[in-house]
Amino acid sequence: MKISIVGTAFPLRGGIAHYIALLFNALSVHHDVEIITFKRQYPKLIFPGKSQVEEGDTEAFRVPSTAIIDSLNPITWLEAGRRVQHRAPDVLLFKYWLPFFGPCFGTIARVAKRNTRTKVVYICDNVIPHEHRIGDKLLTSFAFGAGDGFVVQSRSVERDLLSLRPHARYEYVPHPLYDGFGSAVPVAEARRHLGISAPNVLLFFGYIRRYKGLSVLLDALAHLGDRLDVHLLVVGEFYEDESQYRSQIARLGIPGKVTVHSAYVPNEEVKYFFSAADAVVLPYTSATQSGIAQIAFNFDTPVIATNVGGLAEIIRDGETGLLVPPANSAALASRITEFFTAVDRSRMKMNVRAEKKNYGWENLVAAIEKLGS
């Protein structure tokens, strides 16, 4: 098949770019694939991060792409659409996560489909975003109106898709493994590299936004008191006011139990944080699925997560991690205590190692081939 992918890609950074790079590598085994990406993805006015450009140097994510699209310039949408139209691929793939891109993607798709047999497939991270805004459904409906097929990665996204497109043709494929960050390193080496001496380590990783529930996790850490010697690594850029979390840490009296690394982590450093952690904690108040869970699984690291969205679809309670109700710091503290005092953690890591075989990229490739046929 001839396939064109439109979305975030190297030299842009972040989880979407990593996903598209790994998808490109998987599809390229048997298909002719190109990537069209952004020359400007977000205007600086609405981008809360420090940089949109990749700083790491991991080969798995360094894939060829052509930067054409300016998210604010419709002329570039037409240019990208005409490029795809001229190539006339069998499948035009979009990674969809934010209604902001609905007009851009919908325009590219409509131009690309003119006088071609190209089928448009959307891989849906979200259909309805975590942080709702007026007009979200309208923008998404415009984009999806040009779609011939959809991939959903959780049952909650499946429900959202069908609420918008009741007769949509789609495939359900759980989020594949993020396996581009290298192999795990020994725990002692990872903790030495990070300067951590605590016997029990938890990791909260990724962009920090309100719905990800970091404040709940900090409260849970305070609930533990001195009963358990646990150190929390908070790692990622703050997409909201960092000072409120710093103030909460001070107010709760836990500054010695928390290390905040408030910066984007270069790709080659990711393995140290996940290898140092006994468990990754996802205390989300809402979710569809989580790429962070699939990074954790890549490093055989169990996950303690809230039972929201698609998290319970990939985390088997008591087997590959633990589940807790959302926005309940006491319950989260109880399960953290259980994890460190009553769980056979070696067995849980072995379960994760076995479970991650279910999340290969070949499953997503097969779904795309089916939708494109």
C-alpha positions as CSV (number, residue, x, y, z in Angstrom):
1,M,0.0,0.0,0.0
2,K,1.0,3.6,-0.5
3,I,0.3,5.5,2.8
4,S,0.6,9.2,3.7
5,I,0.6,10.2,7.4
6,V,-0.2,13.8,8.4
7,G,0.7,14.8,11.9
8,T,3.4,15.7,14.4
9,A,6.8,14.2,13.6
10,F,10.5,14.7,14.0
11,P,12.0,17.3,14.4
12,L,9.0,18.2,16.5
13,R,8.9,16.5,19.9
14,G,6.5,14.9,22.3
15,G,4.3,11.7,22.6
16,I,2.5,12.3,19.3
17,A,5.7,12.7,17.4
18,H,7.1,9.6,19.0
19,Y,3.9,7.6,18.2
20,I,4.0,8.7,14.5
21,A,7.7,7.8,14.2
22,L,7.1,4.3,15.6
23,L,4.1,3.9,13.4
24,F,6.1,5.0,10.4
25,N,8.7,2.4,11.2
26,A,6.1,-0.4,11.6
27,L,4.2,0.5,8.4
28,S,7.4,0.9,6.3
29,V,8.2,-2.8,6.7
30,H,5.7,-3.6,4.0
31,H,4.3,-0.3,2.7
32,D,5.5,2.9,1.0
33,V,5.0,5.6,3.6
34,E,5.6,9.3,3.8
35,I,5.0,11.8,6.6
36,I,3.8,15.4,6.2
37,T,4.3,17.4,9.3
38,F,4.0,20.9,10.7
39,K,6.4,23.8,10.1
40,R,4.3,25.5,12.9
41,Q,2.2,23.2,15.0
42,Y,1.0,25.6,17.8
43,P,1.2,29.4,17.9
44,K,3.3,30.4,20.8
45,L,0.4,32.2,22.4
46,I,-1.4,28.9,23.1
47,F,1.6,26.6,23.6
48,P,2.4,26.3,27.3
49,G,5.6,24.3,26.9
50,K,9.2,25.7,26.6
51,S,10.0,24.3,23.1
52,Q,8.2,22.4,20.3
53,V,11.5,21.0,18.9
54,E,13.1,17.7,19.8
55,E,16.2,17.9,21.9
56,G,16.9,14.2,22.3
57,D,18.8,12.0,19.9
58,T,17.0,8.6,19.8
59,E,17.3,7.0,16.4
60,A,13.9,5.3,16.6
61,F,12.2,8.7,16.5
62,R,14.3,10.3,13.8
63,V,12.2,9.6,10.8
64,P,12.0,11.5,7.4
65,S,9.2,14.1,7.1
66,T,8.2,17.0,5.0
67,A,7.2,20.2,6.9
68,I,4.4,22.0,5.1
69,I,1.6,22.7,7.5
70,D,1.1,25.9,9.4
71,S,-1.8,25.2,11.8
72,L,-3.0,28.9,11.4
73,N,-2.5,29.2,7.6
74,P,-5.2,27.6,5.4
75,I,-3.0,28.1,2.3
76,T,-0.6,25.5,3.7
77,W,-3.5,23.1,4.3
78,L,-4.4,23.3,0.6
79,E,-0.8,22.8,-0.3
80,A,-0.5,19.7,1.9
81,G,-3.8,18.4,0.5
82,R,-2.7,18.9,-3.1
83,R,0.6,17.1,-2.4
84,V,-1.3,14.1,-1.0
85,Q,-3.7,14.3,-3.9
86,H,-0.9,14.2,-6.4
87,R,0.7,11.2,-4.7
88,A,-2.8,9.5,-4.6
89,P,-2.0,7.1,-1.6
90,D,-4.3,4.2,-0.8
91,V,-4.6,5.6,2.8
92,L,-4.2,9.0,4.3
93,L,-3.7,8.7,8.0
94,F,-4.3,11.4,10.6
95,K,-3.4,11.2,14.4
96,Y,-6.3,13.1,16.0
97,W,-6.1,14.4,19.5
98,L,-7.3,18.0,19.6
99,P,-10.3,19.8,17.9
100,F,-7.9,22.7,17.3
101,F,-6.6,20.7,14.3
102,G,-10.1,19.8,13.0
103,P,-10.3,22.5,10.3
104,C,-6.7,21.9,9.1
105,F,-7.1,18.1,8.9
106,G,-10.6,18.2,7.5
107,T,-9.4,20.6,4.7
108,I,-6.4,18.5,3.9
109,A,-8.5,15.3,3.7
110,R,-11.1,16.8,1.4
111,V,-8.5,18.2,-1.0
112,A,-6.6,14.9,-1.0
113,K,-9.6,12.8,-1.8
114,R,-10.6,14.8,-4.9
115,N,-10.5,12.5,-8.0
116,T,-8.6,9.8,-6.1
117,R,-9.4,6.5,-4.4
118,T,-7.6,7.6,-1.2
119,K,-9.3,6.5,2.0
120,V,-9.0,8.7,5.0
121,V,-8.3,7.0,8.4
122,Y,-8.2,8.8,11.7
123,I,-6.3,7.3,14.7
124,C,-8.2,8.8,17.6
125,D,-6.5,9.6,20.8
126,N,-9.5,11.7,21.8
127,V,-12.8,12.5,20.2
128,I,-13.9,14.7,23.0
129,P,-10.9,16.3,24.7
130,H,-10.2,16.3,28.4
131,E,-10.6,20.1,28.7
132,H,-13.8,20.9,26.9
133,R,-14.2,24.1,24.9
134,I,-17.1,25.6,23.0
135,G,-17.1,24.4,19.4
136,D,-15.1,21.2,20.0
137,K,-17.7,18.9,18.6
138,L,-18.3,21.1,15.6
139,L,-14.5,21.2,14.7
140,T,-14.2,17.4,15.2
141,S,-17.3,16.8,13.1
142,F,-15.8,18.8,10.3
143,A,-12.6,16.7,10.4
144,F,-14.4,13.4,10.8
145,G,-16.8,14.2,8.0
146,A,-14.0,13.4,5.5
147,G,-13.1,10.1,7.3
148,D,-13.6,6.7,5.8
149,G,-12.4,4.8,8.8
150,F,-11.3,5.2,12.4
151,V,-9.0,3.5,14.9
152,V,-10.0,3.9,18.5
153,Q,-7.6,2.9,21.3
154,S,-10.0,2.6,24.2
155,R,-13.7,1.8,24.7
156,S,-14.3,5.3,26.1
157,V,-13.1,6.8,22.8
158,E,-15.2,4.2,20.9
159,R,-18.3,5.5,22.8
160,D,-17.4,9.1,22.0
161,L,-16.8,8.3,18.3
162,L,-20.2,6.5,18.0
163,S,-21.9,9.4,19.8
164,L,-20.7,11.6,17.0
165,R,-20.7,9.1,14.1
166,P,-23.1,6.3,14.9
167,H,-22.4,4.3,11.8
168,A,-18.6,4.9,11.7
169,R,-16.4,2.1,10.3
170,Y,-13.7,1.6,12.9
171,E,-11.3,-0.8,14.5
172,Y,-10.5,-1.1,18.2
173,V,-6.7,-1.4,18.9
174,P,-5.2,-0.6,22.3
175,H,-2.4,1.9,22.3
176,P,0.8,0.2,21.2
177,L,3.9,0.0,23.3
178,Y,6.3,3.0,23.3
179,D,9.4,0.8,22.6
180,G,11.7,3.5,21.2
181,F,13.4,4.6,24.4
182,G,15.9,1.7,24.7
183,S,16.2,-1.0,27.3
184,A,15.8,-0.8,31.0
185,V,18.9,-0.4,33.1
186,P,19.5,-2.0,36.6
187,V,17.5,-0.3,39.3
188,A,20.7,0.6,41.3
189,E,22.3,2.1,38.3
190,A,19.2,4.2,37.4
191,R,18.9,5.5,40.9
192,R,22.6,6.3,41.1
193,H,22.3,8.2,37.8
194,L,19.4,10.3,39.2
195,G,20.9,10.7,42.7
196,I,18.1,8.9,44.5
197,S,18.8,6.9,47.7
198,A,15.2,6.1,48.9
199,P,14.2,2.4,49.1
200,N,10.8,2.9,47.5
201,V,10.3,5.1,44.4
202,L,7.2,6.2,42.5
203,L,7.2,8.1,39.2
204,F,4.7,10.6,37.9
205,F,5.8,11.3,34.3
206,G,4.6,13.6,31.5
207,Y,3.1,17.0,30.8
208,I,1.4,18.2,33.9
209,R,-2.2,19.4,33.5
210,R,-5.0,19.5,36.0
211,Y,-6.8,16.4,34.8
212,K,-3.7,14.3,35.4
213,G,-4.4,14.5,39.1
214,L,-0.9,15.4,40.5
215,S,-2.5,17.3,43.4
216,V,-4.3,14.1,44.4
217,L,-1.1,12.1,44.4
218,L,0.7,14.7,46.5
219,D,-2.2,14.5,49.1
220,A,-1.9,10.7,49.0
221,L,1.9,11.0,49.8
222,A,1.1,13.1,52.8
223,H,-1.5,10.5,53.9
224,L,1.3,8.0,54.1
225,G,3.1,10.0,56.7
226,D,6.2,8.3,58.1
227,R,4.7,4.8,57.9
228,L,6.4,4.2,54.6
229,D,9.6,5.6,53.2
230,V,8.5,6.5,49.6
231,H,10.0,9.0,47.3
232,L,8.0,10.6,44.4
233,L,9.6,11.7,41.2
234,V,7.5,14.3,39.4
235,V,9.0,14.6,35.9
236,G,7.7,16.7,33.1
237,E,6.9,20.2,31.9
238,F,4.1,22.1,33.7
239,Y,1.3,23.1,31.4
240,E,-0.2,25.2,34.2
241,D,1.1,27.2,37.2
242,E,4.0,25.2,38.7
243,S,3.9,27.3,41.9
244,Q,0.6,25.9,43.1
245,Y,2.2,22.4,43.2
246,R,5.3,23.7,44.9
247,S,3.1,25.4,47.5
248,Q,1.1,22.3,48.0
249,I,4.3,20.3,48.6
250,A,5.5,22.8,51.2
251,R,2.0,23.0,52.8
252,L,1.8,19.2,53.2
253,G,5.3,19.1,54.7
254,I,6.6,16.6,52.1
255,P,9.5,18.5,50.3
256,G,11.9,15.8,51.3
257,K,9.7,13.1,49.8
258,V,9.3,14.7,46.4
259,T,11.8,15.5,43.6
260,V,10.4,17.8,40.9
261,H,12.1,17.7,37.5
262,S,10.2,20.4,35.7
263,A,11.6,20.0,32.2
264,Y,11.1,18.0,29.1
265,V,13.2,14.8,29.4
266,P,15.5,14.1,26.4
267,N,14.7,10.7,24.9
268,E,18.0,9.1,26.0
269,E,17.2,9.9,29.7
270,V,13.7,8.4,29.8
271,K,15.0,4.9,30.6
272,Y,16.6,6.1,33.8
273,F,13.4,7.4,35.3
274,F,11.3,4.4,34.5
275,S,14.0,2.0,35.5
276,A,14.5,3.7,38.9
277,A,10.8,3.5,39.7
278,D,9.1,0.6,41.5
279,A,5.8,1.8,39.9
280,V,4.4,4.6,37.7
281,V,1.4,6.4,39.1
282,L,-1.4,7.8,36.9
283,P,-3.8,9.5,39.2
284,Y,-5.8,11.0,36.3
285,T,-9.3,12.4,37.0
286,S,-10.2,11.7,33.4
287,A,-8.6,9.7,30.6
288,T,-9.0,8.0,27.3
289,Q,-5.8,6.0,27.2
290,S,-2.3,6.7,28.3
291,G,0.9,6.6,26.4
292,I,2.7,6.9,29.8
293,A,1.4,3.5,30.7
294,Q,2.8,2.0,27.5
295,I,6.2,3.5,28.3
296,A,6.0,2.0,31.7
297,F,5.1,-1.4,30.3
298,N,8.1,-1.2,27.9
299,F,10.3,-1.1,31.0
300,D,8.4,-3.8,32.8
301,T,7.2,-1.3,35.4
302,P,3.9,-1.8,37.1
303,V,1.3,1.0,37.0
304,I,-0.9,2.3,39.8
305,A,-3.8,4.2,38.1
306,T,-7.2,5.5,38.6
307,N,-10.1,3.5,37.1
308,V,-11.0,6.0,34.4
309,G,-11.3,5.9,30.7
310,G,-9.3,3.1,29.1
311,L,-6.7,2.7,31.9
312,A,-8.6,-0.3,33.3
313,E,-8.5,-1.9,29.9
314,I,-4.7,-2.3,30.0
315,I,-4.0,-2.5,33.7
316,R,-5.1,-5.8,35.3
317,D,-5.7,-5.0,38.9
318,G,-3.4,-7.0,41.2
319,E,-1.6,-8.5,38.2
320,T,0.1,-5.7,36.2
321,G,-0.7,-2.9,38.5
322,L,-3.3,-1.5,40.9
323,L,-6.5,0.5,40.2
324,V,-8.1,3.1,42.5
325,P,-11.1,5.4,42.2
326,P,-10.4,8.9,40.9
327,A,-9.9,12.0,43.0
328,N,-9.6,9.9,46.2
329,S,-6.2,10.5,47.9
330,A,-6.9,8.2,50.9
331,A,-7.7,5.3,48.6
332,L,-4.6,6.0,46.5
333,A,-2.5,6.1,49.7
334,S,-4.0,2.8,50.7
335,R,-3.1,1.1,47.4
336,I,0.4,2.6,47.4
337,T,0.9,1.1,50.9
338,E,-0.5,-2.2,49.6
339,F,1.9,-2.1,46.6
340,F,5.0,-1.8,48.8
341,T,3.9,-4.0,51.7
342,A,1.7,-6.8,50.4
343,V,2.3,-7.2,46.6
344,D,4.8,-9.6,45.1
345,R,6.5,-6.9,43.0
346,S,8.8,-9.4,41.2
347,R,5.8,-11.4,40.1
348,M,4.0,-8.2,39.0
349,K,7.0,-7.2,36.9
350,M,7.0,-10.6,35.3
351,N,3.3,-10.2,34.5
352,V,3.9,-6.8,32.9
353,R,6.7,-8.4,30.8
354,A,4.3,-11.1,29.6
355,E,1.4,-8.7,29.1
356,K,3.2,-6.2,26.9
357,K,3.4,-8.7,24.1
358,N,-0.3,-7.9,23.5
359,Y,0.6,-4.3,22.5
360,G,2.7,-4.7,19.4
361,W,2.6,-2.3,16.5
362,E,1.6,-5.1,14.2
363,N,-1.9,-4.9,15.6
364,L,-2.3,-1.3,14.6
365,V,-0.7,-2.0,11.1
366,A,-3.3,-4.8,10.5
367,A,-6.2,-2.5,11.5
368,I,-5.0,0.2,9.1
369,E,-4.6,-2.3,6.3
370,K,-8.1,-3.5,6.9
371,L,-9.6,0.0,7.0
372,G,-7.7,0.9,3.8
373,S,-8.8,-2.1,1.8
